[in-house]
Amino acid sequence: MPVVIVEMWEGRAIEQKRQLVKGITSAIAAIGVPPEAVEILIKDNPKHNWGIGGELASEKFPDK
């Protein structure tokens, strides 16, 4: 049973997460894995806990 972990910045709506889960499940099912065996964990991280190129993402991308 595959487990997919998605780490992204917080702030997405439930519907966006629903679409993401469906898309990931479809992609894995396309290689022969039963959809019911696919597990997906979404980890919402605040931008101030994410660093990119020596800067906090909250400072580098304040409007995203």
Buried (B, 14 or more C-beta within 10 A) or exposed (E): EEEBEEEBBEEEEEEEBEEBBEEBBEEBBEEEBEEEEBEBEBEEEEBEEBEEEEEBBBEBEEEE
